[in-house]
Amino acid sequence: MKSIEERSPGRLRALLRDLSEGLHQQMFFWGRDVVHPEGNAFIRGGFEKRSCVQLPGSSVYGREWQGGRIELHGSQAGWYGGGGGFVYLRVQGRCYQWQDAEPPVPGEWSRDFLDASQPERTLELAGPFLDWWLSFEQEVVRRHGLEYRDACFRHYNRLPRSRAWLSPAQSICWVHGLRHEPGSLPRARRFSESD
């Protein structure tokens, strides 16, 4: 298997674009998890909830993970540790390296701290976030069954202007491939669970 550095930057940028599309859909799913009839899945999963002062009426969910911190908000999702990290900005539909010791404040993203120029480094920093995503989805399926995520997917597809990405089962396989074998991972539009 090739090291990340040996892979084509253009190909890695394309995979990061696919990841951004997947995160757009996944953030809708996570929003459904917050209001689940059995209770907020993030609180059950060890997250702390705090109000977002900058965007009244919204919350940030955070928890320690792999030597850093996962933080989720309706406008962004990421992992931050060791003076920086990985962030997906929903309004921009893009993944970045976050280059500040403090996690970004929702809605206040200084361009000084956003870097998309090194896709291999962005993918490397995304690793802990992808690990958390896979772990969280495994717990969701264990607790509620794949039918629950399929229902989220159908609901998402019925929304005006939504663009379905991969099915829930396919998305987990694709994210696993991005985390562990990005050199051989097909683009999302060509992906099937058998890849």
ZARO-648504 format. One record per residue (C-alpha): residue number from 1; residue in three letters; chain; x negated, y negated, z negated. Coordinates in steps of 0.5 Angstrom, whole numbers. Example, Ala and Ser with C-alpha at 12.3 -4.5 7.8 and 13.67 -1.06 7.14 Angstrom:
# ZARO-648504
{i = 1&aa = ALA&ch = A&c1 = -25&c2 = 9&c3 = -16}
{i = 2&aa = SER&ch = A&c1 = -27&c2 = 2&c3 = -14}
//
This chain:
# ZARO-648504
{i = 1&aa = MET&ch = A&c1 = 0&c2 = 0&c3 = 0}
{i = 2&aa = LYS&ch = A&c1 = -3&c2 = -7&c3 = 2}
{i = 3&aa = SER&ch = A&c1 = -4&c2 = -12&c3 = -4}
{i = 4&aa = ILE&ch = A&c1 = 1&c2 = -18&c3 = -4}
{i = 5&aa = GLU&ch = A&c1 = -5&c2 = -22&c3 = -1}
{i = 6&aa = GLU&ch = A&c1 = -6&c2 = -18&c3 = 5}
{i = 7&aa = ARG&ch = A&c1 = 1&c2 = -19&c3 = 7}
{i = 8&aa = SER&ch = A&c1 = 4&c2 = -24&c3 = 12}
{i = 9&aa = PRO&ch = A&c1 = 6&c2 = -31&c3 = 9}
{i = 10&aa = GLY&ch = A&c1 = 11&c2 = -31&c3 = 14}
{i = 11&aa = ARG&ch = A&c1 = 14&c2 = -25&c3 = 12}
{i = 12&aa = LEU&ch = A&c1 = 14&c2 = -26&c3 = 5}
{i = 13&aa = ARG&ch = A&c1 = 17&c2 = -33&c3 = 6}
{i = 14&aa = ALA&ch = A&c1 = 23&c2 = -29&c3 = 10}
{i = 15&aa = LEU&ch = A&c1 = 23&c2 = -24&c3 = 4}
{i = 16&aa = LEU&ch = A&c1 = 24&c2 = -30&c3 = -1}
{i = 17&aa = ARG&ch = A&c1 = 29&c2 = -33&c3 = 4}
{i = 18&aa = ASP&ch = A&c1 = 33&c2 = -26&c3 = 3}
{i = 19&aa = LEU&ch = A&c1 = 32&c2 = -26&c3 = -4}
{i = 20&aa = SER&ch = A&c1 = 35&c2 = -33&c3 = -5}
{i = 21&aa = GLU&ch = A&c1 = 41&c2 = -31&c3 = -1}
{i = 22&aa = GLY&ch = A&c1 = 42&c2 = -25&c3 = -6}
{i = 23&aa = LEU&ch = A&c1 = 41&c2 = -30&c3 = -12}
{i = 24&aa = HIS&ch = A&c1 = 47&c2 = -34&c3 = -9}
{i = 25&aa = GLN&ch = A&c1 = 51&c2 = -28&c3 = -9}
{i = 26&aa = GLN&ch = A&c1 = 49&c2 = -25&c3 = -16}
{i = 27&aa = MET&ch = A&c1 = 50&c2 = -32&c3 = -19}
{i = 28&aa = PHE&ch = A&c1 = 57&c2 = -31&c3 = -18}
{i = 29&aa = PHE&ch = A&c1 = 57&c2 = -24&c3 = -21}
{i = 30&aa = TRP&ch = A&c1 = 53&c2 = -27&c3 = -27}
{i = 31&aa = GLY&ch = A&c1 = 59&c2 = -32&c3 = -28}
{i = 32&aa = ARG&ch = A&c1 = 64&c2 = -27&c3 = -28}
{i = 33&aa = ASP&ch = A&c1 = 60&c2 = -23&c3 = -33}
{i = 34&aa = VAL&ch = A&c1 = 60&c2 = -29&c3 = -38}
{i = 35&aa = VAL&ch = A&c1 = 68&c2 = -29&c3 = -38}
{i = 36&aa = HIS&ch = A&c1 = 69&c2 = -21&c3 = -38}
{i = 37&aa = PRO&ch = A&c1 = 75&c2 = -19&c3 = -42}
{i = 38&aa = GLU&ch = A&c1 = 70&c2 = -15&c3 = -46}
{i = 39&aa = GLY&ch = A&c1 = 66&c2 = -21&c3 = -48}
{i = 40&aa = ASN&ch = A&c1 = 60&c2 = -25&c3 = -45}
{i = 41&aa = ALA&ch = A&c1 = 55&c2 = -20&c3 = -42}
{i = 42&aa = PHE&ch = A&c1 = 49&c2 = -25&c3 = -44}
{i = 43&aa = ILE&ch = A&c1 = 51&c2 = -26&c3 = -51}
{i = 44&aa = ARG&ch = A&c1 = 52&c2 = -18&c3 = -51}
{i = 45&aa = GLY&ch = A&c1 = 45&c2 = -17&c3 = -48}
{i = 46&aa = GLY&ch = A&c1 = 41&c2 = -21&c3 = -53}
{i = 47&aa = PHE&ch = A&c1 = 41&c2 = -28&c3 = -50}
{i = 48&aa = GLU&ch = A&c1 = 42&c2 = -35&c3 = -54}
{i = 49&aa = LYS&ch = A&c1 = 47&c2 = -40&c3 = -51}
{i = 50&aa = ARG&ch = A&c1 = 46&c2 = -47&c3 = -51}
{i = 51&aa = SER&ch = A&c1 = 50&c2 = -53&c3 = -49}
{i = 52&aa = CYS&ch = A&c1 = 47&c2 = -57&c3 = -43}
{i = 53&aa = VAL&ch = A&c1 = 46&c2 = -64&c3 = -45}
{i = 54&aa = GLN&ch = A&c1 = 45&c2 = -67&c3 = -38}
{i = 55&aa = LEU&ch = A&c1 = 51&c2 = -63&c3 = -35}
{i = 56&aa = PRO&ch = A&c1 = 56&c2 = -63&c3 = -40}
{i = 57&aa = GLY&ch = A&c1 = 61&c2 = -57&c3 = -40}
{i = 58&aa = SER&ch = A&c1 = 56&c2 = -53&c3 = -38}
{i = 59&aa = SER&ch = A&c1 = 51&c2 = -48&c3 = -42}
{i = 60&aa = VAL&ch = A&c1 = 44&c2 = -45&c3 = -41}
{i = 61&aa = TYR&ch = A&c1 = 43&c2 = -38&c3 = -43}
{i = 62&aa = GLY&ch = A&c1 = 36&c2 = -36&c3 = -45}
{i = 63&aa = ARG&ch = A&c1 = 32&c2 = -30&c3 = -48}
{i = 64&aa = GLU&ch = A&c1 = 25&c2 = -28&c3 = -49}
{i = 65&aa = TRP&ch = A&c1 = 23&c2 = -23&c3 = -43}
{i = 66&aa = GLN&ch = A&c1 = 16&c2 = -20&c3 = -41}
{i = 67&aa = GLY&ch = A&c1 = 11&c2 = -25&c3 = -45}
{i = 68&aa = GLY&ch = A&c1 = 16&c2 = -31&c3 = -42}
{i = 69&aa = ARG&ch = A&c1 = 23&c2 = -33&c3 = -42}
{i = 70&aa = ILE&ch = A&c1 = 29&c2 = -32&c3 = -38}
{i = 71&aa = GLU&ch = A&c1 = 34&c2 = -38&c3 = -37}
{i = 72&aa = LEU&ch = A&c1 = 40&c2 = -38&c3 = -33}
{i = 73&aa = HIS&ch = A&c1 = 45&c2 = -44&c3 = -31}
{i = 74&aa = GLY&ch = A&c1 = 50&c2 = -45&c3 = -26}
{i = 75&aa = SER&ch = A&c1 = 45&c2 = -49&c3 = -22}
{i = 76&aa = GLN&ch = A&c1 = 38&c2 = -45&c3 = -23}
{i = 77&aa = ALA&ch = A&c1 = 36&c2 = -38&c3 = -25}
{i = 78&aa = GLY&ch = A&c1 = 28&c2 = -36&c3 = -27}
{i = 79&aa = TRP&ch = A&c1 = 23&c2 = -34&c3 = -31}
{i = 80&aa = TYR&ch = A&c1 = 18&c2 = -38&c3 = -35}
{i = 81&aa = GLY&ch = A&c1 = 11&c2 = -36&c3 = -38}
{i = 82&aa = GLY&ch = A&c1 = 4&c2 = -38&c3 = -39}
{i = 83&aa = GLY&ch = A&c1 = 5&c2 = -45&c3 = -36}
{i = 84&aa = GLY&ch = A&c1 = 9&c2 = -44&c3 = -31}
{i = 85&aa = GLY&ch = A&c1 = 14&c2 = -39&c3 = -27}
{i = 86&aa = PHE&ch = A&c1 = 19&c2 = -37&c3 = -22}
{i = 87&aa = VAL&ch = A&c1 = 26&c2 = -41&c3 = -21}
{i = 88&aa = TYR&ch = A&c1 = 31&c2 = -41&c3 = -16}
{i = 89&aa = LEU&ch = A&c1 = 35&c2 = -47&c3 = -15}
{i = 90&aa = ARG&ch = A&c1 = 42&c2 = -46&c3 = -13}
{i = 91&aa = VAL&ch = A&c1 = 44&c2 = -53&c3 = -9}
{i = 92&aa = GLN&ch = A&c1 = 37&c2 = -52&c3 = -5}
{i = 93&aa = GLY&ch = A&c1 = 38&c2 = -45&c3 = -4}
{i = 94&aa = ARG&ch = A&c1 = 31&c2 = -43&c3 = -5}
{i = 95&aa = CYS&ch = A&c1 = 26&c2 = -40&c3 = -9}
{i = 96&aa = TYR&ch = A&c1 = 20&c2 = -44&c3 = -12}
{i = 97&aa = GLN&ch = A&c1 = 14&c2 = -43&c3 = -17}
{i = 98&aa = TRP&ch = A&c1 = 15&c2 = -47&c3 = -23}
{i = 99&aa = GLN&ch = A&c1 = 9&c2 = -51&c3 = -25}
{i = 100&aa = ASP&ch = A&c1 = 10&c2 = -54&c3 = -32}
{i = 101&aa = ALA&ch = A&c1 = 9&c2 = -51&c3 = -39}
{i = 102&aa = GLU&ch = A&c1 = 17&c2 = -53&c3 = -40}
{i = 103&aa = PRO&ch = A&c1 = 23&c2 = -49&c3 = -36}
{i = 104&aa = PRO&ch = A&c1 = 26&c2 = -54&c3 = -32}
{i = 105&aa = VAL&ch = A&c1 = 32&c2 = -58&c3 = -34}
{i = 106&aa = PRO&ch = A&c1 = 38&c2 = -56&c3 = -30}
{i = 107&aa = GLY&ch = A&c1 = 40&c2 = -62&c3 = -25}
{i = 108&aa = GLU&ch = A&c1 = 33&c2 = -65&c3 = -26}
{i = 109&aa = TRP&ch = A&c1 = 28&c2 = -62&c3 = -22}
{i = 110&aa = SER&ch = A&c1 = 22&c2 = -66&c3 = -21}
{i = 111&aa = ARG&ch = A&c1 = 18&c2 = -64&c3 = -14}
{i = 112&aa = ASP&ch = A&c1 = 12&c2 = -65&c3 = -18}
{i = 113&aa = PHE&ch = A&c1 = 13&c2 = -58&c3 = -21}
{i = 114&aa = LEU&ch = A&c1 = 16&c2 = -54&c3 = -15}
{i = 115&aa = ASP&ch = A&c1 = 11&c2 = -51&c3 = -10}
{i = 116&aa = ALA&ch = A&c1 = 14&c2 = -46&c3 = -5}
{i = 117&aa = SER&ch = A&c1 = 7&c2 = -46&c3 = -1}
{i = 118&aa = GLN&ch = A&c1 = 4&c2 = -40&c3 = -3}
{i = 119&aa = PRO&ch = A&c1 = 10&c2 = -34&c3 = -2}
{i = 120&aa = GLU&ch = A&c1 = 5&c2 = -29&c3 = -5}
{i = 121&aa = ARG&ch = A&c1 = 4&c2 = -33&c3 = -12}
{i = 122&aa = THR&ch = A&c1 = 12&c2 = -34&c3 = -12}
{i = 123&aa = LEU&ch = A&c1 = 13&c2 = -27&c3 = -11}
{i = 124&aa = GLU&ch = A&c1 = 8&c2 = -25&c3 = -16}
{i = 125&aa = LEU&ch = A&c1 = 11&c2 = -30&c3 = -21}
{i = 126&aa = ALA&ch = A&c1 = 18&c2 = -27&c3 = -19}
{i = 127&aa = GLY&ch = A&c1 = 16&c2 = -20&c3 = -22}
{i = 128&aa = PRO&ch = A&c1 = 19&c2 = -21&c3 = -29}
{i = 129&aa = PHE&ch = A&c1 = 25&c2 = -24&c3 = -27}
{i = 130&aa = LEU&ch = A&c1 = 26&c2 = -18&c3 = -22}
{i = 131&aa = ASP&ch = A&c1 = 25&c2 = -13&c3 = -27}
{i = 132&aa = TRP&ch = A&c1 = 30&c2 = -17&c3 = -32}
{i = 133&aa = TRP&ch = A&c1 = 35&c2 = -17&c3 = -26}
{i = 134&aa = LEU&ch = A&c1 = 35&c2 = -9&c3 = -25}
{i = 135&aa = SER&ch = A&c1 = 35&c2 = -8&c3 = -32}
{i = 136&aa = PHE&ch = A&c1 = 41&c2 = -12&c3 = -33}
{i = 137&aa = GLU&ch = A&c1 = 45&c2 = -9&c3 = -27}
{i = 138&aa = GLN&ch = A&c1 = 43&c2 = -2&c3 = -30}
{i = 139&aa = GLU&ch = A&c1 = 47&c2 = -4&c3 = -36}
{i = 140&aa = VAL&ch = A&c1 = 53&c2 = -7&c3 = -33}
{i = 141&aa = VAL&ch = A&c1 = 54&c2 = -1&c3 = -29}
{i = 142&aa = ARG&ch = A&c1 = 53&c2 = 3&c3 = -35}
{i = 143&aa = ARG&ch = A&c1 = 58&c2 = -1&c3 = -39}
{i = 144&aa = HIS&ch = A&c1 = 63&c2 = -2&c3 = -34}
{i = 145&aa = GLY&ch = A&c1 = 61&c2 = 2&c3 = -28}
{i = 146&aa = LEU&ch = A&c1 = 60&c2 = 1&c3 = -21}
{i = 147&aa = GLU&ch = A&c1 = 67&c2 = -1&c3 = -19}
{i = 148&aa = TYR&ch = A&c1 = 66&c2 = -7&c3 = -23}
{i = 149&aa = ARG&ch = A&c1 = 61&c2 = -10&c3 = -19}
{i = 150&aa = ASP&ch = A&c1 = 64&c2 = -8&c3 = -13}
{i = 151&aa = ALA&ch = A&c1 = 71&c2 = -12&c3 = -15}
{i = 152&aa = CYS&ch = A&c1 = 66&c2 = -18&c3 = -16}
{i = 153&aa = PHE&ch = A&c1 = 63&c2 = -17&c3 = -9}
{i = 154&aa = ARG&ch = A&c1 = 70&c2 = -17&c3 = -6}
{i = 155&aa = HIS&ch = A&c1 = 72&c2 = -23&c3 = -10}
{i = 156&aa = TYR&ch = A&c1 = 66&c2 = -26&c3 = -8}
{i = 157&aa = ASN&ch = A&c1 = 68&c2 = -24&c3 = 0}
{i = 158&aa = ARG&ch = A&c1 = 75&c2 = -27&c3 = -1}
{i = 159&aa = LEU&ch = A&c1 = 72&c2 = -34&c3 = -3}
{i = 160&aa = PRO&ch = A&c1 = 72&c2 = -40&c3 = 2}
{i = 161&aa = ARG&ch = A&c1 = 65&c2 = -41&c3 = 5}
{i = 162&aa = SER&ch = A&c1 = 62&c2 = -35&c3 = 2}
{i = 163&aa = ARG&ch = A&c1 = 57&c2 = -31&c3 = 6}
{i = 164&aa = ALA&ch = A&c1 = 57&c2 = -24&c3 = 3}
{i = 165&aa = TRP&ch = A&c1 = 50&c2 = -21&c3 = 2}
{i = 166&aa = LEU&ch = A&c1 = 49&c2 = -14&c3 = 1}
{i = 167&aa = SER&ch = A&c1 = 54&c2 = -9&c3 = -3}
{i = 168&aa = PRO&ch = A&c1 = 52&c2 = -9&c3 = -10}
{i = 169&aa = ALA&ch = A&c1 = 49&c2 = -2&c3 = -9}
{i = 170&aa = GLN&ch = A&c1 = 45&c2 = -4&c3 = -3}
{i = 171&aa = SER&ch = A&c1 = 42&c2 = -10&c3 = -7}
{i = 172&aa = ILE&ch = A&c1 = 40&c2 = -6&c3 = -13}
{i = 173&aa = CYS&ch = A&c1 = 36&c2 = -2&c3 = -8}
{i = 174&aa = TRP&ch = A&c1 = 33&c2 = -8&c3 = -4}
{i = 175&aa = VAL&ch = A&c1 = 31&c2 = -12&c3 = -10}
{i = 176&aa = HIS&ch = A&c1 = 28&c2 = -6&c3 = -13}
{i = 177&aa = GLY&ch = A&c1 = 24&c2 = -5&c3 = -6}
{i = 178&aa = LEU&ch = A&c1 = 22&c2 = -13&c3 = -7}
{i = 179&aa = ARG&ch = A&c1 = 19&c2 = -11&c3 = -14}
{i = 180&aa = HIS&ch = A&c1 = 15&c2 = -5&c3 = -12}
{i = 181&aa = GLU&ch = A&c1 = 14&c2 = -4&c3 = -5}
{i = 182&aa = PRO&ch = A&c1 = 15&c2 = -11&c3 = -1}
{i = 183&aa = GLY&ch = A&c1 = 10&c2 = -9&c3 = 4}
{i = 184&aa = SER&ch = A&c1 = 15&c2 = -4&c3 = 7}
{i = 185&aa = LEU&ch = A&c1 = 21&c2 = -7&c3 = 5}
{i = 186&aa = PRO&ch = A&c1 = 26&c2 = -9&c3 = 11}
{i = 187&aa = ARG&ch = A&c1 = 29&c2 = -16&c3 = 11}
{i = 188&aa = ALA&ch = A&c1 = 36&c2 = -16&c3 = 8}
{i = 189&aa = ARG&ch = A&c1 = 40&c2 = -16&c3 = 14}
{i = 190&aa = ARG&ch = A&c1 = 37&c2 = -9&c3 = 17}
{i = 191&aa = PHE&ch = A&c1 = 37&c2 = -6&c3 = 10}
{i = 192&aa = SER&ch = A&c1 = 41&c2 = 0&c3 = 8}
{i = 193&aa = GLU&ch = A&c1 = 40&c2 = 4&c3 = 1}
{i = 194&aa = SER&ch = A&c1 = 36&c2 = 10&c3 = 5}
{i = 195&aa = ASP&ch = A&c1 = 31&c2 = 5&c3 = 6}
//
